Amino acid sequence: MAAGGPYLADRHVARGATCESCHGVKTPAPGSRVKTEKCLACHGSYEKVAQKTAAMKMNPHDSHLGEGKCTACHKGHQKPVLMCNDCHKFDMQPK
């Protein structure tokens, strides 16, 4: 991925992260997922992540479902999705 591209992985590369930083291996298998623990190792606790998005109209990190997997919404090399919209219809675009 190139720094400055449209996906989450691109933003991580632009900030100095490598494939190994998230995937745990230098050359991850195609389609391999990042474990939530890896995300939280850098981003802090789930509560800390929810605090960062607390000002949003609907805080996607403060869910009645509890602590979900980051990859349910965040797709490193694809467009993100809003898992909440599987049941609800929120008018927001994930980043």
Residue pairs with C-beta under 8 A, 6 or more apart in sequence:
1 7
1 9
1 10
1 13
1 77
2 10
2 13
3 10
3 13
3 14
4 10
4 14
6 79
7 75
7 76
7 77
7 78
7 79
8 74
8 75
8 76
8 77
8 80
9 22
9 76
9 77
12 21
12 22
12 76
18 26
19 25
19 26
19 27
19 28
20 26
21 42
22 34
22 38
22 39
22 76
23 32
23 34
23 38
24 38
33 71
34 70
34 71
34 76
36 67
36 69
36 70
36 71
39 70
39 74
40 46
40 49
40 70
43 49
46 61
46 67
49 61
50 59
50 61
50 62
52 61
53 59
53 60
53 61
53 62
54 62
56 92
57 92
58 84
58 90
58 92
60 73
60 82
60 84
60 92
60 94
63 84
68 83
72 81
72 83
73 80
73 81
73 82
73 83
73 94
74 80
74 94
75 81
80 94
80 95
81 94
82 90
82 92
82 93
82 94
84 90
